[in-house]
Amino acid sequence: MKFKNELKLYYGDKLYSWNELSKRFHNLPVVSQGIVSSEQRFSTILHFLYGFVYEETIFPVGLAIIEDDSLFSPLLKRGTKGAALAIATSGSQAKPKIALISRDNIISHCQSFVKRIPVEASSVWLNCLPLSHIAGVMIVYRCWFNNAAMLLHDDFNVQKVWRDIHHFSVTHISLVPRMLSLLLEHSRGACVPDHLKYIIVGGDKLSDELFHRAESAGWPIYISYGMTEACSTIALGLSPNELIPLDGFEIDTAPDDVLSIKGPGVFSGYADSNAGITEYEWFETNDCVLWDGHFLSILGRNDNMIISGGKNIAPDYIESLLQSSEFVRDIAIGKISNREWGDTIAALICGDLNEFKVWIKQEIPSPYRPRIFVEAETIPRNFMGKIDRKAVQQLINDGTPEIYY
């Protein structure tokens, strides 16, 4: 199979042309079941290119997956059903699953994505996201299919990212909210250079406070909502409450405002399931949303909802309210069962708890106030900076709570 598109890759101190890359991927060592260590980032990129051209499945493996070899067994037993990618879901809610992404899924995603965020031969996309995560992987294909350049970093280093945005005339960058926050702090609110046109933020809920800080600094923020099973992106928007689905996605929210999607960007199925998913079938995401037929707004995970006094409350929403406090370094919300109220809002907090409780009483409406607090040095997060809900709830359950009404 011949492929006419070209990728230019900046890595280390060198620019690799398509000719150099294609020569190198022809000499790649054979890997068992397509499994490659995503920590070897240059080699992983070559495997993505080789696998797509020669129709072999690539499974980029991060450290979390290496430590849990039980996730390999479905691939070894059942194979990958002709997928381009076998890739782990984030695992922030439960044990990761291995999603199978087809070539048609990838092509459909790239075609619909660039209709909303153009990628051209003159584009330079800084990629500092993990290559074991779908968001980092799709940057490779978007650049490759559109003859663009990709600047590959080994990890997220705020000083290096800020320097290279200027030095390489970066036009696109993808960040998770914590990366955006660190970059804003490092830049001290300075404007980004004119050549940086697209700062795509996803992977976790973007708080209103952080969004407004970036917006006030004049940063060109595009909010992305998606998941591994949807080839990374379902919807994009200029504000958290006005996300517009990419072309090709059909949206349904019945019943109970839980989002279901279908279309050519939806994955082929999980490696541990014999049941495949086609573009003609609905996939239920388990995310609660508001959908008016045009704009999509994400409320939170259905299985994370706190039911207090008969009211459904998303932990993400409470966190976005509380993160504006100067007395909090970081916070995560969980719950404690209560016979009278159903669920009581509980907070795992890093910060000045005494001042924070006073602030809450003055600033936060009663239905959204945590009543139980557990102090922590850090908030558990996964490799993408996403709150590990399961670990947070365990710390709340096991901690020494302070009760405050």
C-alpha positions in Angstrom: 0.0 0.0 0.0 1.4 3.4 -1.0 0.8 6.5 1.0 1.3 9.9 -0.6 1.3 12.0 2.5 4.4 13.1 4.4 5.2 13.8 8.0 8.0 16.2 9.1 9.2 15.4 12.6 11.2 17.6 15.0 12.8 15.5 17.7 15.7 16.3 19.9 17.9 18.7 17.9 17.0 17.3 14.5 14.3 17.7 11.8 13.5 14.3 10.1 12.1 14.4 6.6 9.6 11.9 5.4 12.3 10.2 3.4 14.4 9.7 6.5 11.4 8.5 8.5 10.3 6.0 5.9 13.8 4.6 5.6 14.0 4.1 9.4 10.6 2.4 9.8 11.5 -0.1 7.1 14.3 -1.2 9.4 12.3 -1.5 12.6 12.7 -4.7 14.7 9.7 -7.0 14.7 7.6 -6.7 17.8 5.3 -9.4 19.3 1.6 -8.7 18.9 2.5 -5.1 17.8 3.3 -4.2 21.4 5.7 -1.2 21.6 6.9 0.7 24.7 5.5 4.2 24.4 8.3 5.5 26.5 10.6 5.1 23.5 8.8 7.9 21.7 10.7 8.2 18.5 10.5 4.4 17.9 6.8 4.5 18.7 6.1 7.1 16.1 7.9 5.0 13.5 5.8 2.0 14.5 2.6 4.0 14.1 3.7 5.0 10.5 4.8 1.5 9.6 1.7 -0.2 11.0 -0.7 2.1 9.1 1.1 1.7 5.8 1.5 -2.1 6.1 -1.8 -2.8 7.9 -0.4 -4.1 11.1 -1.8 -3.5 14.5 0.2 -1.4 16.9 -0.3 -1.5 20.6 1.5 1.4 22.4 2.1 0.4 26.0 2.6 2.8 28.9 4.0 2.0 32.3 0.6 1.4 33.9 -0.1 -1.3 31.4 3.3 -2.9 31.7 2.7 -3.3 35.5 -0.6 -5.1 34.8 0.2 -7.8 32.3 -3.3 -9.2 32.6 -4.4 -6.6 30.0 -2.2 -8.3 27.4 -4.0 -11.6 27.6 -7.1 -10.6 25.5 -4.7 -9.6 22.7 -2.7 -12.8 22.9 -5.8 -15.0 23.0 -8.1 -13.3 20.5 -5.9 -11.1 18.3 -6.7 -7.6 17.3 -9.3 -8.2 14.5 -7.5 -6.2 11.9 -7.3 -2.9 13.9 -4.8 -0.2 13.2 -4.4 0.5 17.0 -5.0 -1.5 20.2 -4.9 1.2 22.9 -5.8 1.3 26.6 -8.5 3.6 27.9 -7.6 6.1 30.6 -8.6 3.9 33.5 -9.6 6.9 35.7 -12.9 5.3 36.6 -12.0 1.6 36.6 -9.5 -0.9 35.2 -8.4 0.2 31.7 -9.8 -1.7 28.7 -8.1 -2.2 25.3 -10.0 -0.5 22.6 -9.5 -1.5 18.9 -9.3 1.4 16.5 -9.6 0.8 12.8 -7.9 2.6 9.9 -11.3 3.9 8.8 -11.9 5.2 12.3 -8.6 7.1 12.1 -9.2 8.5 8.6 -12.7 9.6 9.5 -11.5 11.3 12.6 -8.8 13.2 10.8 -11.1 14.4 8.0 -13.7 15.7 10.4 -11.2 17.2 12.9 -9.4 19.4 10.3 -12.8 20.8 9.2 -12.9 22.5 12.6 -9.2 23.0 13.4 -7.2 23.3 10.1 -3.9 21.5 9.9 -1.8 22.4 6.9 1.7 21.9 5.5 2.9 25.0 7.3 1.5 23.8 10.7 3.8 22.8 13.6 2.0 20.7 16.3 3.8 20.4 19.6 3.1 16.9 21.0 3.9 16.5 24.7 1.1 14.0 25.5 1.7 10.3 26.2 1.8 8.1 23.1 0.0 5.4 25.1 -3.0 7.7 25.2 -5.3 8.3 22.2 -5.0 12.1 22.4 -1.2 11.9 21.8 -1.5 9.3 19.1 -4.1 11.1 17.0 -1.8 14.2 16.7 0.6 11.9 14.7 -2.1 11.0 12.2 -3.5 14.5 11.9 0.0 15.9 11.0 0.9 13.0 8.8 -2.3 13.1 6.7 -2.0 16.8 6.2 1.8 17.0 5.4 2.4 19.0 8.6 5.3 19.0 11.1 5.1 17.6 14.6 7.5 18.7 17.3 7.8 15.7 19.7 8.7 16.2 23.4 9.6 13.3 25.7 7.2 14.6 28.3 5.6 17.8 29.6 8.3 20.2 30.8 6.8 23.6 31.2 10.0 25.6 30.6 10.8 23.6 27.5 7.3 23.8 26.1 7.1 27.6 26.6 10.6 28.0 25.0 9.8 25.8 22.0 6.4 27.4 21.3 8.4 30.5 20.4 11.6 28.8 18.9 9.8 26.5 16.5 6.9 28.8 15.6 4.4 26.3 17.0 0.9 26.7 15.6 -1.0 23.9 17.5 -0.6 22.4 21.0 -2.7 19.9 22.9 -2.9 20.1 26.7 -4.8 18.7 29.6 -6.1 21.3 32.1 -3.2 20.8 34.6 -0.7 21.5 31.8 -2.6 24.6 30.8 -2.6 25.8 34.4 1.2 25.3 34.8 1.8 27.0 31.4 -0.3 30.0 32.4 1.6 30.3 35.7 5.0 29.9 34.0 4.2 32.6 31.4 2.9 34.9 34.1 -0.2 35.7 32.0 1.9 36.8 29.0 0.3 36.6 25.6 1.2 33.7 23.4 2.9 34.5 20.1 0.7 35.2 17.1 1.7 32.0 15.3 0.1 29.9 18.0 -3.4 29.7 16.7 -4.8 26.6 18.5 -4.5 25.5 22.1 -6.6 22.4 22.3 -7.5 21.5 25.9 -9.1 18.1 26.8 -8.7 14.9 28.7 -10.5 16.3 31.8 -13.1 18.9 32.7 -11.7 22.5 32.3 -12.8 24.6 35.3 -14.5 27.9 34.6 -11.8 29.6 36.6 -9.0 28.2 34.5 -10.9 28.8 31.3 -11.5 32.5 32.1 -7.8 33.0 33.1 -6.7 31.7 29.8 -9.3 33.6 27.9 -8.4 36.8 29.8 -4.7 36.3 28.7 -5.9 36.2 25.1 -4.9 32.5 24.6 -6.7 30.8 21.7 -8.4 28.0 23.7 -10.4 25.3 21.9 -12.1 22.8 24.3 -12.1 19.2 23.3 -14.4 16.5 24.6 -13.9 12.9 23.7 -12.7 9.5 24.6 -10.5 6.6 23.4 -13.6 4.8 22.0 -14.3 7.8 19.8 -10.8 8.2 18.3 -10.1 11.0 20.9 -12.6 13.7 19.9 -16.4 13.8 19.8 -16.9 17.6 20.1 -15.0 20.9 20.0 -15.9 24.4 21.2 -14.8 27.8 22.2 -16.5 27.5 25.6 -17.2 24.6 28.0 -21.0 24.8 27.5 -21.0 25.2 23.7 -19.3 22.1 22.3 -20.3 21.2 18.7 -19.9 17.5 17.7 -17.6 16.8 14.8 -19.1 15.9 11.4 -20.1 12.2 11.3 -21.3 11.8 14.9 -24.9 11.2 15.7 -25.9 12.1 19.2 -28.6 10.6 21.5 -29.2 11.4 25.2 -32.2 9.2 26.0 -32.8 8.1 28.7 -31.5 10.2 31.7 -29.2 12.5 29.6 -26.6 9.8 29.2 -24.7 10.3 25.9 -24.7 7.7 23.2 -22.9 8.1 19.9 -22.6 6.4 16.5 -20.7 7.1 13.3 -17.5 6.2 11.4 -15.3 7.6 14.2 -16.6 5.1 16.8 -14.2 2.3 17.6 -14.5 -1.3 16.5 -14.9 -2.9 20.0 -12.8 -4.0 23.0 -10.1 -6.7 22.8 -11.7 -8.7 25.6 -15.1 -8.9 23.8 -16.2 -10.9 20.8 -18.9 -8.4 20.1 -17.8 -5.7 17.7 -19.2 -2.2 17.2 -20.0 -0.7 13.8 -20.7 2.8 12.7 -24.4 1.8 12.5 -24.6 0.9 16.2 -25.0 3.2 19.2 -22.2 3.2 21.8 -23.3 4.4 25.3 -20.5 6.6 26.8 -21.8 6.7 30.5 -21.3 10.5 30.4 -24.2 12.8 31.5 -24.6 15.7 29.1 -27.0 18.5 28.1 -27.8 18.4 24.4 -30.0 21.0 22.6 -29.6 19.6 19.1 -26.6 21.9 18.4 -24.5 22.4 21.5 -23.2 19.8 23.9 -22.4 20.5 27.5 -20.7 17.8 29.7 -22.1 17.3 33.2 -19.9 14.4 34.3 -19.8 10.6 34.6 -23.1 9.0 35.3 -21.5 6.6 37.8 -19.9 9.5 39.6 -23.0 11.5 40.2 -23.7 12.6 43.8 -27.4 12.3 44.7 -27.9 14.7 47.7 -31.4 15.8 48.8 -32.8 14.4 45.6 -30.5 16.5 43.4 -28.0 15.0 41.0 -24.7 16.8 41.3 -21.5 16.2 39.2 -18.3 16.2 41.2 -16.6 18.0 38.3 -19.0 20.9 38.7 -18.3 21.2 42.5 -14.6 21.0 41.9 -14.8 23.8 39.3 -16.5 26.0 41.9 -14.0 25.2 44.7 -10.8 25.6 42.6 -11.3 29.3 42.5 -10.5 29.5 46.2 -7.0 30.9 47.1 -6.9 28.5 50.0 -6.9 25.4 47.8 -3.9 24.0 45.9 -5.8 21.0 44.6 -9.1 19.3 45.5 -11.2 16.3 44.5 -14.8 15.5 45.4 -16.2 12.2 46.5 -19.2 11.1 48.7 -20.2 9.4 51.9 -23.6 7.6 52.0 -26.1 9.2 54.3 -29.5 7.8 55.2 -31.2 11.2 55.4 -29.7 12.9 52.4 -28.6 10.0 50.2 -25.1 11.2 49.6 -23.1 13.7 51.5 -20.5 15.6 49.5 -17.0 14.9 50.7 -13.8 16.7 49.7 -10.2 15.5 49.5 -8.3 18.7 50.0 -4.7 20.0 49.7 -4.6 23.5 51.2 -5.6 25.5 54.3 -8.6 23.7 55.5 -9.7 26.2 58.2 -9.6 29.2 55.9 -11.2 27.1 53.1 -14.2 26.2 55.3 -14.8 29.9 56.1 -14.5 30.7 52.3 -17.0 28.0 51.4 -19.7 29.3 53.7 -19.3 32.8 52.2 -19.0 31.9 48.6 -20.6 28.5 47.7 -24.4 27.8 47.7 -25.4 25.3 50.3 -26.3 22.4 48.0 -22.8 22.4 46.5 -20.8 22.7 49.8 -18.7 19.7 51.0 -19.7 18.7 54.5 -16.9 16.2 55.1 -13.2 16.9 54.5 -10.2 14.7 54.4 -6.8 16.4 54.1 -4.1 15.1 51.7 -0.7 16.0 50.4 -1.6 15.3 46.8 -4.7 14.4 44.8 -4.4 11.0 43.0 -4.2 11.4 39.2 -3.5 9.2 36.2 -0.7 9.8 33.7 -2.8 12.3 31.8 -3.4 14.4 35.0 -7.0 13.2 35.3 -8.4 12.7 38.8 -8.4 9.0 39.8 -11.9 8.8 41.2 -11.5 5.3 42.5 -8.4 6.2 44.5 -9.9 9.5 45.7 -13.0 7.7 47.1 -10.8 5.1 48.8 -8.8 7.9 50.5 -12.0 9.5 51.7 -13.4 6.2 53.0 -10.1 5.4 54.8 -9.2 8.9 56.0 -9.9 10.8 59.2 -12.7 13.1 58.3 -13.6 16.5 59.6 -17.3 17.1 59.5 -18.5 20.6 59.0 -22.0 21.9 58.6 
